[in-house]
Amino acid sequence: MAALGIPGDSTTALLIGALTVHGLEMGPMVFRNSGNIVYLMFFAVAVCALVVLGLQSFGMRLFPHVLKVPAHYMYPALLVICMVSAYVDSGSLYKCGMMLLFSAVGILMCYGGLPTAPLILSFILGPILEKNMLKAFQYSGTWTTFFTRPISGVLMIIGILCVFSPLLRMGWEKVKAKKA
């Protein structure tokens, strides 16, 4: 599914997002347009599997001790590693700020009980949607095409219902509770 540009889970969504940021557009043409990079990734995964096998065979006794490190030591270390990685990637503090901003958004989403996968999916699928909507605007010349054509109208209604379905469900449950 990842080769088609459709992430099946949040891990694949993160991988596709990272590849998109670096200019590799996932989709049906990924092997034709960027085949050498994809095959290099396959080779890297195989090498990493062998390295992990070697590390696990030597470090099986040491790895459980990492779990005993208190969280108040672990979180600052992870934050420093993420900040250094964001800075090294571009050489500017802008990406560090973006990393902190989206980390805060992710933490707030977790505290609020919201899944982070839809945010990652929108990050991946947003540019594709934007490009194709721009093409549709150029072909039709008006934005009403999205509502007046039968297929796009039905898809818009389904999308709007998906967005507002939690509110509709809560209202329906309140009506049922008042009747009971």
Backbone bond lengths (Angstrom), bond angles and torsions (degrees), N, CA, C in turn:
res aa  C-N    CA-C-N  psi(-1)  N-CA   C-N-CA  omega(-1)  CA-C   N-CA-C  phi
1 M - - - 1.445 - - 1.531 110.94 -
2 A 1.328 116.26 -33.48 1.464 118.97 -178.86 1.525 111.03 -64.13
3 A 1.331 117.07 -33.30 1.464 119.86 179.04 1.521 111.35 -65.45
4 L 1.331 116.96 -25.66 1.461 120.88 177.35 1.517 111.97 -86.33
5 G 1.328 116.57 -5.75 1.457 120.09 -179.19 1.509 113.03 86.83
6 I 1.333 117.34 13.42 1.460 121.97 -179.96 1.522 107.83 -111.38
7 P 1.325 117.59 108.54 1.461 118.97 -179.98 1.527 111.13 -74.20
8 G 1.324 115.91 133.50 1.455 120.45 179.56 1.508 113.44 -88.12
9 D 1.320 117.32 -21.76 1.459 121.09 178.37 1.522 108.60 -149.79
10 S 1.329 115.54 179.32 1.464 118.89 -175.07 1.530 112.02 -69.08
11 T 1.319 118.16 -30.78 1.465 120.34 178.80 1.528 110.41 -66.05
12 T 1.312 116.50 -44.52 1.462 120.35 177.67 1.520 110.66 -65.90
13 A 1.329 116.54 -35.68 1.465 120.06 177.55 1.525 110.58 -62.62
14 L 1.326 116.82 -41.20 1.467 120.04 176.87 1.522 111.21 -63.87
15 L 1.324 116.58 -42.30 1.464 120.43 179.77 1.526 110.75 -63.34
16 I 1.322 117.10 -46.14 1.465 120.23 179.62 1.524 110.16 -64.80
17 G 1.336 116.90 -38.23 1.465 120.11 177.19 1.515 111.96 -61.96
18 A 1.334 116.41 -43.24 1.465 119.89 179.13 1.524 110.88 -65.22
19 L 1.322 117.22 -40.77 1.462 120.02 179.10 1.525 111.41 -67.53
20 T 1.334 116.81 -35.90 1.462 120.62 178.12 1.517 110.83 -65.77
21 V 1.325 116.82 -40.13 1.465 120.73 178.44 1.522 110.39 -60.24
22 H 1.331 116.90 -35.17 1.462 120.69 -178.26 1.529 112.96 -90.55
23 G 1.335 117.37 11.06 1.455 120.43 171.56 1.514 116.39 93.64
24 L 1.321 118.53 4.89 1.461 120.78 178.43 1.521 107.87 -95.63
25 E 1.321 116.64 110.41 1.464 120.79 -177.56 1.522 109.41 -89.18
26 M 1.336 115.33 112.67 1.457 120.49 -179.56 1.522 109.18 -75.31
27 G 1.296 116.06 149.40 1.452 121.69 179.90 1.515 109.63 157.50
28 P 1.316 116.99 -173.45 1.462 120.07 -176.74 1.529 113.95 -61.98
29 M 1.324 117.59 -24.18 1.465 120.81 -176.64 1.529 112.70 -97.36
30 V 1.326 117.87 12.13 1.463 119.83 -174.48 1.527 111.55 -64.21
31 F 1.340 118.18 -36.11 1.462 119.94 -179.42 1.524 111.35 -73.00
32 R 1.323 117.68 -30.02 1.460 120.29 178.71 1.528 110.77 -78.41
33 N 1.336 116.52 -43.91 1.466 120.05 -175.79 1.520 113.03 -79.21
34 S 1.327 117.48 -36.72 1.471 121.12 -174.72 1.520 110.78 -136.15
35 G 1.318 116.63 42.70 1.460 120.81 -176.38 1.513 113.92 -59.41
36 N 1.337 116.86 -39.67 1.465 119.15 -178.32 1.527 111.21 -63.56
37 I 1.323 117.58 -36.76 1.466 120.55 179.30 1.524 110.23 -70.34
38 V 1.329 117.28 -40.00 1.468 120.75 -179.40 1.524 110.22 -65.28
39 Y 1.321 117.46 -44.81 1.462 119.92 179.18 1.526 111.33 -67.77
40 L 1.323 117.03 -33.10 1.458 120.14 174.18 1.530 110.34 -63.86
41 M 1.335 116.31 -37.52 1.466 119.69 177.00 1.528 110.90 -64.88
42 F 1.339 117.59 -41.74 1.460 120.51 177.14 1.527 110.67 -59.89
43 F 1.323 116.27 -44.38 1.463 120.82 178.94 1.525 110.53 -63.37
44 A 1.334 116.88 -41.43 1.466 120.75 179.32 1.521 111.13 -63.68
45 V 1.325 117.62 -38.18 1.470 120.66 177.75 1.525 110.04 -64.04
46 A 1.328 117.66 -41.11 1.462 120.62 178.77 1.524 110.93 -64.74
47 V 1.329 117.37 -43.41 1.469 120.64 178.19 1.525 110.28 -64.12
48 C 1.324 116.68 -42.18 1.471 120.23 178.91 1.518 111.38 -62.62
49 A 1.330 117.28 -37.25 1.461 120.08 178.04 1.524 110.70 -62.51
50 L 1.320 116.80 -40.70 1.466 119.79 178.07 1.527 111.58 -67.79
51 V 1.326 117.17 -40.06 1.465 120.73 178.40 1.524 110.29 -64.60
52 V 1.331 117.12 -42.70 1.467 120.58 178.95 1.520 110.36 -64.11
53 L 1.315 117.59 -38.80 1.460 120.38 176.92 1.526 110.66 -59.53
54 G 1.323 116.49 -44.61 1.462 119.95 178.06 1.518 112.58 -65.15
55 L 1.321 117.33 -44.28 1.465 120.51 179.50 1.521 111.76 -64.71
56 Q 1.322 117.04 -39.38 1.458 119.38 -179.62 1.518 111.65 -67.71
57 S 1.306 116.80 -37.32 1.462 118.24 -179.17 1.527 111.49 -66.93
58 F 1.336 117.63 -32.15 1.462 119.85 179.00 1.525 113.09 -89.68
59 G 1.323 117.49 -27.95 1.456 119.22 -171.89 1.508 116.33 -106.54
60 M 1.335 118.23 12.18 1.462 119.49 -177.04 1.521 112.91 -59.40
61 R 1.294 117.96 -32.27 1.467 120.49 -179.49 1.527 111.63 -79.73
62 L 1.339 117.63 -24.45 1.460 120.39 -176.62 1.525 113.40 -89.04
63 F 1.319 118.08 -31.34 1.463 120.89 -173.66 1.525 114.03 -61.74
64 P 1.320 121.06 -38.69 1.476 118.96 178.51 1.530 113.61 -61.40
65 H 1.326 117.79 -24.39 1.468 120.31 179.24 1.528 111.69 -70.77
66 V 1.326 117.26 -24.14 1.464 120.30 176.99 1.528 109.87 -64.07
67 L 1.327 116.88 -33.29 1.463 120.55 179.79 1.524 112.25 -67.62
68 K 1.309 117.13 -17.99 1.466 120.48 -179.85 1.527 112.87 -85.36
69 V 1.335 117.36 -5.52 1.465 120.47 178.06 1.525 107.96 -69.22
70 P 1.334 118.04 128.48 1.469 120.12 -178.58 1.534 111.76 -62.90
71 A 1.328 114.94 148.83 1.467 121.06 -176.41 1.523 111.48 -63.55
72 H 1.343 117.99 -31.77 1.467 119.03 -178.55 1.530 111.86 -70.59
73 Y 1.324 118.47 -11.69 1.466 121.44 170.27 1.537 110.66 -95.04
74 M 1.324 115.91 -34.34 1.461 120.77 -173.99 1.534 112.00 -71.48
75 Y 1.339 118.05 -44.93 1.465 120.73 -176.28 1.529 113.11 -62.19
76 P 1.328 120.02 -46.07 1.479 117.98 177.16 1.533 112.98 -63.20
77 A 1.333 116.58 -35.96 1.464 119.13 178.45 1.531 110.56 -64.48
78 L 1.327 116.69 -43.04 1.466 119.92 177.81 1.523 111.44 -64.68
79 L 1.325 116.92 -38.67 1.464 120.55 178.74 1.530 110.80 -63.22
80 V 1.321 116.91 -42.59 1.467 120.59 178.96 1.531 110.44 -64.57
81 I 1.325 117.16 -42.62 1.467 120.40 179.13 1.525 110.48 -62.07
82 C 1.336 117.33 -43.01 1.472 120.68 179.15 1.524 111.23 -65.34
83 M 1.330 117.41 -40.96 1.464 120.50 179.89 1.531 110.90 -65.02
84 V 1.312 116.68 -44.37 1.467 120.33 179.15 1.527 110.11 -63.22
85 S 1.337 117.22 -41.87 1.467 120.40 179.14 1.521 111.50 -63.12
86 A 1.333 116.95 -42.50 1.468 120.13 179.20 1.523 110.82 -65.48
87 Y 1.326 117.65 -37.83 1.461 120.47 -179.66 1.532 111.35 -71.26
88 V 1.330 116.76 -41.84 1.461 120.77 -178.08 1.528 110.53 -65.62
89 D 1.322 117.22 -32.42 1.463 120.76 -178.19 1.522 111.89 -61.13
90 S 1.343 117.51 -42.19 1.467 119.18 -174.66 1.524 113.94 -121.87
91 G 1.309 117.83 -17.95 1.459 120.21 -178.07 1.518 113.13 78.71
92 S 1.334 117.58 13.25 1.462 120.11 178.30 1.527 109.50 -131.40
93 L 1.316 114.27 156.38 1.459 119.47 179.71 1.526 112.12 -79.52
94 Y 1.319 117.39 -7.94 1.463 120.68 179.41 1.529 110.70 -59.83
95 K 1.336 116.61 -46.28 1.466 119.54 -179.49 1.522 111.30 -67.84
96 C 1.323 117.37 -30.57 1.471 119.75 175.06 1.525 109.90 -64.09
97 G 1.326 116.10 -43.06 1.461 119.99 177.64 1.519 111.81 -64.27
98 M 1.327 116.62 -41.24 1.468 120.03 177.53 1.522 110.80 -64.38
99 M 1.327 116.77 -38.60 1.459 120.19 178.06 1.519 110.36 -62.79
100 L 1.332 117.12 -43.37 1.462 120.55 178.59 1.526 111.28 -65.80
101 L 1.325 116.87 -40.94 1.462 120.60 179.88 1.525 111.13 -62.07
102 F 1.334 116.79 -50.18 1.455 118.88 -177.89 1.523 112.14 -73.57
103 S 1.322 117.81 -24.72 1.465 119.80 171.39 1.515 110.02 -64.95
104 A 1.329 116.28 -43.31 1.466 120.10 178.00 1.526 110.76 -64.03
105 V 1.330 117.31 -40.37 1.468 120.32 177.42 1.528 110.23 -62.15
106 G 1.328 117.24 -43.69 1.463 121.03 178.78 1.517 112.46 -63.78
107 I 1.333 116.61 -40.96 1.465 120.00 178.72 1.521 110.43 -65.48
108 L 1.335 116.64 -43.78 1.466 119.73 178.35 1.528 111.20 -63.61
109 M 1.330 116.85 -37.05 1.460 119.29 177.31 1.524 111.00 -65.60
110 C 1.331 117.28 -39.47 1.469 120.01 178.12 1.522 110.86 -65.79
111 Y 1.335 116.99 -42.84 1.468 119.75 177.89 1.522 111.35 -64.55
112 G 1.319 117.06 -33.62 1.456 121.10 179.55 1.523 113.53 -80.93
113 G 1.325 116.87 -4.69 1.458 120.40 -179.60 1.519 113.76 78.97
114 L 1.322 116.89 18.55 1.463 121.36 179.89 1.527 109.96 -95.68
115 P 1.318 118.20 139.53 1.468 119.87 177.78 1.532 110.86 -73.78
116 T 1.315 115.98 144.11 1.464 120.49 179.85 1.532 112.29 -88.84
117 A 1.331 117.40 -15.61 1.469 120.45 -178.06 1.532 112.80 -59.48
118 P 1.344 120.97 -41.42 1.469 118.63 178.05 1.528 113.20 -61.95
119 L 1.332 117.35 -33.72 1.463 119.91 177.09 1.526 110.40 -64.70
120 I 1.322 116.09 -42.58 1.460 120.28 179.16 1.531 110.22 -66.83
121 L 1.338 116.65 -40.69 1.465 120.05 177.80 1.521 111.54 -62.30
122 S 1.325 116.89 -40.30 1.466 119.09 178.98 1.523 110.82 -66.64
123 F 1.326 117.15 -32.89 1.461 121.26 176.20 1.530 110.56 -64.39
124 I 1.334 116.26 -37.38 1.462 120.36 -178.11 1.525 111.31 -79.29
125 L 1.334 116.14 -47.23 1.460 120.07 -173.24 1.523 113.09 -84.09
126 G 1.333 118.27 -15.63 1.461 121.90 -178.37 1.518 114.21 -57.91
127 P 1.342 119.03 -51.20 1.473 118.94 179.36 1.530 113.18 -62.55
128 I 1.335 117.17 -35.13 1.464 120.03 178.36 1.526 109.64 -65.82
129 L 1.338 116.49 -44.46 1.463 121.15 178.35 1.523 110.65 -62.55
130 E 1.326 116.24 -42.97 1.464 120.37 -178.91 1.528 111.32 -61.85
131 K 1.327 116.39 -43.86 1.465 120.46 -179.54 1.529 110.96 -63.31
132 N 1.325 116.88 -44.46 1.460 119.83 -178.12 1.525 112.36 -73.37
133 M 1.334 117.97 -32.65 1.466 119.52 175.46 1.525 110.48 -66.81
134 L 1.332 116.79 -37.85 1.460 119.99 177.07 1.530 110.73 -62.79
135 K 1.333 116.97 -40.47 1.467 120.32 176.33 1.524 110.68 -62.30
136 A 1.338 116.37 -42.49 1.471 119.83 -179.80 1.521 110.83 -64.72
137 F 1.333 116.96 -39.65 1.468 119.94 176.83 1.526 110.78 -62.67
138 Q 1.328 116.93 -41.18 1.459 120.46 -179.09 1.527 111.62 -67.62
139 Y 1.330 117.18 -37.92 1.465 120.05 -179.91 1.519 111.85 -70.78
140 S 1.342 116.69 -44.13 1.464 119.45 -173.63 1.522 112.76 -89.61
141 G 1.311 117.71 -32.34 1.453 121.09 -179.37 1.514 114.34 86.17
142 T 1.326 118.13 -3.88 1.460 120.95 -179.79 1.527 110.44 -147.36
143 W 1.319 116.29 153.74 1.463 120.93 -179.26 1.527 111.93 -82.88
144 T 1.334 117.22 -12.27 1.468 119.55 -178.17 1.524 112.63 -71.28
145 T 1.317 117.42 -11.40 1.463 121.14 177.95 1.523 111.20 -58.09
146 F 1.325 116.45 -33.06 1.461 120.03 -178.24 1.523 112.45 -69.15
147 F 1.316 117.87 -17.18 1.457 120.61 -178.41 1.525 112.97 -113.12
148 T 1.327 118.19 -22.07 1.464 120.51 -174.76 1.520 113.43 -94.06
149 R 1.301 119.34 -22.68 1.460 121.88 178.29 1.526 108.79 -81.51
150 P 1.329 118.52 144.12 1.470 120.04 -172.77 1.530 114.75 -61.55
151 I 1.321 117.48 -49.13 1.464 119.54 -176.06 1.520 110.64 -67.54
152 S 1.324 117.25 -47.14 1.461 119.14 -179.22 1.523 111.11 -66.99
153 G 1.331 118.03 -33.48 1.463 120.54 176.91 1.517 112.03 -64.02
154 V 1.333 116.53 -43.97 1.474 120.43 178.04 1.523 110.26 -64.05
155 L 1.332 117.34 -42.76 1.464 120.16 178.89 1.525 111.56 -64.79
156 M 1.333 118.07 -37.24 1.470 120.70 176.32 1.524 110.77 -64.21
157 I 1.327 117.17 -42.96 1.464 120.31 178.85 1.522 110.42 -63.03
158 I 1.331 117.54 -42.76 1.466 120.65 177.79 1.524 110.24 -62.42
159 G 1.329 117.12 -42.77 1.468 120.19 178.37 1.513 112.52 -62.51
160 I 1.321 116.97 -43.03 1.468 120.66 179.35 1.521 110.20 -65.53
161 L 1.342 117.19 -40.49 1.464 119.96 177.29 1.525 111.67 -64.26
162 C 1.331 117.16 -37.14 1.469 119.95 177.74 1.523 111.31 -64.43
163 V 1.321 116.35 -38.04 1.465 119.64 -180.00 1.523 110.70 -68.92
164 F 1.332 116.56 -42.51 1.459 119.92 -174.64 1.525 113.90 -96.12
165 S 1.330 119.27 1.43 1.463 120.87 -178.30 1.528 113.59 -61.69
166 P 1.339 120.81 -36.82 1.471 117.80 176.42 1.527 112.46 -61.83
167 L 1.336 117.17 -39.44 1.464 119.74 178.26 1.525 110.84 -67.23
168 L 1.327 116.66 -40.96 1.461 120.07 178.09 1.529 111.03 -63.84
169 R 1.332 116.64 -39.96 1.460 120.87 179.31 1.525 110.90 -65.35
170 M 1.337 117.18 -42.21 1.469 119.93 178.23 1.520 110.47 -63.57
171 G 1.321 117.82 -41.82 1.460 120.90 177.70 1.517 111.61 -63.82
172 W 1.317 116.89 -40.74 1.458 121.44 178.69 1.525 110.49 -63.62
173 E 1.333 117.25 -41.64 1.465 120.56 178.91 1.520 111.37 -66.26
174 K 1.332 118.65 -35.73 1.465 121.25 177.12 1.520 110.86 -66.24
175 V 1.332 116.69 -40.10 1.465 120.29 178.07 1.527 110.13 -64.64
176 K 1.331 117.12 -42.14 1.464 120.72 178.35 1.524 111.11 -65.42
177 A 1.348 117.00 -36.46 1.467 120.29 -179.98 1.528 110.91 -68.91
178 K 1.325 118.33 -35.94 1.467 121.23 178.74 1.525 111.14 -68.57
179 K 1.329 117.30 -35.10 1.461 120.69 179.20 1.520 111.40 -70.95
180 A 1.316 117.77 -30.47 1.468 121.66 -176.54 1.490 112.55 -84.63
